[in-house]
């Protein structure tokens, strides 16, 4: 009832051969188990379900079956029922759920009814089998061989045990070999750590005339332990004294392994640092892990069976259809969106959604990562880059950055002015192809391998204050002081600073020329000249 989000759940069996009267064997409603009752099937929705197939009346069922007094008495709005069949196809009864409100998730209710009906039918048939076992030893043997389990009968008065069933398959023993085991020999095959538990449970069941069910480990003929589930019922005589004990041993080794595997999967999912959500093709939530509940502030029950719109303020029915279509087309879709907590606050998430198939039906597996910190870091980085760009372009010196191969990747405005072209043109060149000609102060040509930037890359150290002249197309020379430093990053590269020292060099040359004229004037004078410093 809780799983299907309904108010009542009941299992009913036919009480007569004509299947006209039904009797409940288990009733749950209003949060507790209720007393069993009988009713006539005519004029009820059950009449359309028995011996047929699953039937759902999502709403208005009481008006559709006005003669069903139970529907009226409990103000039932929604009804769903599924027939229970034995393993041979014989109708056993019905599994029914009632809801005081309209059933919204019909698909989920149908799935749950199919799952639980199989379990209920198996349990009903098992109980009928055990009842039949007590009527005769012959039927006991036949049924034991058909169940695929181990069956035993303990005659308490005569202290004898009869064993039967699929002994070879489950335990590895031949039937005759297993039958010859005494109680003491059989008990020695129980795992030492489980012996006390085994004796205690069996003794309590016999002494108190109670049914039992527990598990223990048993030694297989090949030397390994298997896990057996023992269930049994007591048969009493007219005085109420326990006379016999009928039981079943079922090999649940693989079942227990599957349970542990499922438990491990659940543990792994709940240990994940990301929120994991399983949705149907309409984006209704079917599963959430612990992280999802923690990040959203909801309990698991509050999230299950709700649409993704509960936690996604930007979602709606139209967008859901589009999103599922995108996931189908791409199989895997990664996007960023906003999620909303139960308290109304929102936070950014990166969603990685994948379409998966379970029993032939499409589901959406969504892994959601809270990117609040990442978004903040991206904003901070963007702000820092903006500040760097402003500083870079407003710096008075020409700045140029090249990669490890000498290919120019960035330059500032001051360098573009020195070079006389745009950044786009500069980026198409390499360091050794940047200018037509570089000269030393004595006007001799500098080969590319002596460029400060090339040396810094090659030698792996800072090359400081190298004075060079850049010969432009009109043979005009612009004098620069160059400092180049290798970048201390994984990708390497070099950063080069250019200072325009043309005025300084021109002033120095003018001073030298003036001094030279002065010297020639003195040398050619007919008079004796001297300089006296006071």
N, C-alpha and C positions, 0 to 999 in steps of 0.2 A: 504493500500500500504506500509506503514512504517512497520507494523507488519510482513508482508511477505517479506520485502526487495525487492520490485518491483517498477517499475517506473509509471505504470498506473493501475488504478482500475476503473471499470465502471459497472453499472447496466443497462441492456437493457431489454425492453419488446417487445413482438410481436405487430406490428402495423396493421396487417391484419389477417383475419380468417385463411388463408393458412400458416401462419407463415413463409412467404417468405421475409418479410421486418422487420427489427428490428430497434427500436428507443431507444436511450439512455435516461434515466431519471436522471442519476447522473454520472458525469465523473470527475475523479481526476487524475491529472498528473503534473509532473514538480513542485510539491509542492503547487499546487493550484487547485481550482475547474475550470473545462473547460466547454465550451458550449456544449449542447447536439446536437446530429446529428442522421441521419438515414442511414442504409446501407442494401444491399441485403445479405441474409445469405448464399446463394449458393457460394461454392468455398472457404468458410472460415472455420476455426476450429470450429466456433460456430455451424456449421451444424451437427457436430458429437456429440455435447453436448446437444443441445436442445431436451427436452423430454426424454433424456437418462440418463447419469450419468456423474460424474466428469471426466474430461479429462485433462491430463497434457502433454505438449510438452516441455521438459526441455530445449531444444536447437534446433537450425536450423529450427524453425517453418516457417520462411519466405520462405525457399526453398521447404518445404513440401506443402505449399499453395501459389503457385506463382501468383495466380489471386487475392489474397487479397491485395488490394492497400494500405489499412491502415497499414498493417504489414510492407510494403515496405517504406511508407512515414515516419514512426516513427522508422525504423531500429530495429524492434522487433526480439529478439532472443529466448525468452522463453514465453510460453503461458500456462495459466491454466484457466479452466472454470468449473462452476458447475450450473446445472439447478435449477431454483427456482420453487417450487410447492406450490400450495395452501394447506390448511389443508385437502382438499378433494382429493388431488392428481392431480389437474389440472395444466398443465404447465403455468407458469406466465412469465418467461423470463430467463435471465442468469446473473450470477455474474462472471465477467471476470477480470483477472489480466494479464498485459503485462510487460515484463522485457527486457531491452535493452542488458542484459547479461544473460548467461545461469542460469537457476534456479538450485541452488545447493541443498538446503534443501527441497526436494520434499515432504517429510513426513510432515514437518511443514506447507508448503503451502496447502497441502490437508486438514490438520486439521483446518487451519484458514478459508479456503473456506467453509468447512462444518459448522463451527460455525457461520460465518457471513452470509452465505446463509440462515440459519434458521431465523436469525434476519431480514434480508432483505425481505424474503418472508412474514414474519409476518407483517412487516411494510407496504409492498405493499398491502397485503390483508386487513390490517386495513384501509388503505387509500381508497381502493375500497369499503370497507364496509361503510365508512363515506359518500362517494359519493353516494352510493346507498340509504343511509338513507334520503337524501334530495329529492328523487324522489316521495316517497309516505309514508303516515303514516303507512299503512299496512306493507310494507317492513321494515319500521323503527322498528315496534314492533317485527317482526320475528327475525331480526338480533340482536336486543337487548337481546332477550332471549337466543340466541345461543352464544353470546360472553362471558357470565359469568360475565359481568361487569354491571355497572349502566349506563343507557342511559337517556339523558334528551333533551327536545326541549323547548327553551324559545321563545315564540311568543312575540316579543317586542311591536308590535302595540297593541295587546290585553292584554299585561301584564299577560300572563298565562304561566304556566310551566307544561309540560307533562313529567312524569317520568316513567321509565320502567327498566326491567333487573332483575338480580338475587338479588332482594332486601332482601328477607328473609335470604339468606346465608350470604350476606355481612354486612347488617346493623341490622339484627335481627327483623325488622318490617315486619308485613304482608303488602302485596302490597297495599290493600285498605287503610290501616292506613297511610302508607307512602304517598300515593297519596293525601290524605286529608290535608297534612301539607301545611300551607300558606308559602309564602316566608319568612315572619318574624319568624314564628315558626321554619322553617328549619334553618334559619341563627343562631338561638339561640343554635342549636346543634353543630355549629362550635366552636372549642376551642376558648375561649376568647382572647388568645394571637394571634390567626390567623385570627380573623374577619376582621381587617383593611386590612390585606394582601389580603384576599379573595375578598373583595369589590373592592379594588384598581385594581387588575388584571382583574376582570370581567368587570368593568366599562371601563377600558382602551381598552379592546378588542372590546367592542361594539362600543364605540365612534370612534375608529380608524379603525374599520372593519378589525381587525387583529386576526389571530389564537392565541391560548394561550396554555400553559402547565405549571402547577405549582402543588405543593402539599400543603395539609393542614390536620389538625386533625379534626375528626368528632366523635360525641358521639354515641356509639353503644347502642342498646336497653337495653343491659345488664349492662350498666353503665361505660364501659371502652372506651377509645378513640382508634380509628384505624386511619391509615394514608391513605388518598385517594389522588390519582393523577388525576387531572382534565385536560382534553384536549378538545379543541373545535374549531369549525370553524364557520365563519359568512356566512350567506346566504343573498345576496343583491338582490334588485329589479332592474328593468331596468334602474332606475335613479342612481344606485350606492349606494343607502341608505340601511343600514343594516336592514333587515326585520326579520330574525330569527337567532337563535344561536343554533347550534347542538353541543352537548358535550357528553363526556364519563367520568365516574368516576370509577377508577380502585383501588381496595384494594391492596396496596403495603406494608402493614404492615410486612408481612413475608419477602418480598423481601428486604425491608429496614433493617430488622433484619439480614438477610443474608449478606447484604452489610456491615453492621456494624461489623458482625462477621469476614468477610473477611478483613475488614480494621483493626480490632483488631489483626488478625493473621499477617497481613503485618507489623503492628507496633511492634508486639512481635519479628518477624523475624529480622526487621531492628534494634531493640534494643539489639539484641544478641551481646555478646562480641566476638563470633566466626564467621568466614566466613561461610555462608551457600550457597551451590550451588546445583541446580537441573540439572541433565544431562540425556540425553536419553541413550539408550543401546549402542550407538557408542561413548559415552562420549562427545557429543556436548552440550554446555552450553545453558540451556533453562531459568534459573532463577538465579539471584544472589542477595543477600541482600546488604544493604548499607555498612556493615562492609567489605564484600568482595571487593567492589569497592574501599573503603578507603585504605585497606591494599595492594591492587595490583596497585593502581594508575590509574585504568581504569574507564571510565564511564560505566553505565549499557549497553548502546547501543554498546559500543566497545567490550564488553564481550559476549553478546548474540549471539547465532548461531555460535560461534567459538568453535573449538575443545579444549579439555583440554590441548592439546599440547601448546597452546598459553601461558599458565601460568606455565606449568610443563615441564622444560627442559629435564627431564629424560624420558618423555612419547613419544611413537610413536604408529603407528597403530597396530603393533604386540603386544606391551605391553598392549595397551588398551583392546584388545580382551582377553588377559590373565587375566587382572585385573577384567574385568566384569565377567569372568568365576569364579574367586575366590570369588567374592561377591555373585554370584548366589549360589555357593556351601555352603558358610558359612552364607549366609543371612546378616551377619554383619561383616565387615572387618576393623580392625584398623592397620594402618601402618604409618611409618614416611617417608617423602620425602622432596623435595625441590620445592618451588614455586618461580617464577620469576616475578618481578614487571615490569611495563611498561618502567621504566627507565633502565632496564637491571640488576638491583641488585637482589640478591636472598636471601631467608631466609628459615629456616627449619620450617616444619609444621607437626603436627600430624593429620592424616586424619581418620575420622570415617565414613565409607561408608556403606549405607544400601540399599538393593533392595526393592523398593516399587512398588505397582501397582496402576495406575490411569486409570480408564475406561478400564481395562483389559490389558493395556500395561505396560511393565517394564520400570522403571526409577530408576536412582541412586541418592539418597539423600546423599550429602557429607557435613559433618561438619568439617571445617578445623581450627585448632588452631595454632596460631603462637607460637612456642616453643623456640624462640630465647633466652629469659631470662632463661627458664628451661635448655636449652642446655648449657648455660654459667655456670649456677649453678652446673649442673652435672659435667662439666669440672673442676670447682673450687673445688668441693667436692672430685673428683677423685684425683686431685693434692694434696689436704690436706691429704687424706687417704694415699697416697704414702709417703708423708713426715712423717706422723705419723708412718707408718710401718717401715720406715728406722730408725726413732728415737727409736721406740719400740724394734726393734731387735738389735740396737747398744747400748742400755742402759746397763751399767755394772752390774746392779742388776738383779736378776731373777724376772720376772713379770708374774703373772698368773691371768686370769680373769675367774670368774665363774658366772653362773646365780643364780636366787633366790633359786633354788632347790639344789644349790651346784654342778651343773654339769659344768665341765670345758669347756669353749668355746674358749679360746685363751691363748697362752703362747709364751714367747720370747726365743731367742736362749740361753741366759744366763741361763734361768730356765731349758731348755732342757739339758744343760751341767751339771747342778746341779743334775737333776733327772737321767741323764744318758740314755735318750731314746729320741724318736722323738715326734714332736707335734701331729702326727696322733695317736700315742699310748696314749699320755696324754689326748687327747680329749675324749677317750673312758672311762675315769674314772671320779669318783666324788671326791670332796675334801677329804671326810673322808675315801676314799679307795686309795688315791694317794700313800701313802707309807706304808711299812709293820709295822713300829714301830717308834714312836717319844718318846724321853726321856727328862727329865729335867736335869739340870746340875748335880744333885745327882744321875743320871742314873735311876731314877724311871720312869715308863711308864706314858705317858700323854694320858688320854682317849680322843676319838674323839670330845666329846662335849666341851673340853677345847682348841681345836685347835683355833688359832687366827682368822682364816678365818671363822670358824663356829660361834665363839663368835661375830665377827663383823656383820654377817648376823642376828644373833639372837637378839643382843643388839642394833643394829642400830647405832653403834658408832665406832670410830677408835680404834683399839687395837695396841699399839705401842711396838716395841723393845722387843718382846718375844723371849728369847734365848732357842732354842731346839736343840736336837741332832737327826739326822736321821740315824737310824741303817740300814746299807746296808746288802746285802746278805752274805758278808764275815765278818759280825759283826763289820766292820769298821764304825766309827761314823763321820758324817760330821755335824759340828756345824753351825747353821743358826740363824740370827737375823731376826725375821719376824714382819712385820707391815701389818695389814689388814684394809681396809676401805670399808664401804658399798658404792655402786654406787648411786648417786642422780638422778636416771632416773626412768621413769614410769615402766620399766620392772624390776628394781632392780638389785641385783647381788652384787658381791664383787670383789675388786682388791687387790692382795696380792703381797708384795715386799719381796724378799728373799736376804739377804746379807750373803755371806760365811764368817764366823768368826772362822773357824777351826784353822787357824794359831794363832789367838788371844787366843783362849781357850787353845790350846796346849802350848803356851808360858806361860800363867797363871798357868797351871798345872805344867809345868817344874819349874817355880819359886817357887811354893808351895813345890814341892818335894825337891828342893835345900835348901829351908829354913828349911824344916823338918830335912834333913840330918845335917845341920849346928847346929840345936838345940840339936839333939841327941849327936853330937860330943862334944858340950860344956858341956851338962849334964853329960857325962861320963868322962870328963877330971879330973885328980887328982890335977890339979892346980887351983888356984883361978884366974878367968878371969873376966875382966871387960872391958867395952868400954867407952872410954873418948872422948867426943866431944869438940874440940877446938873452 
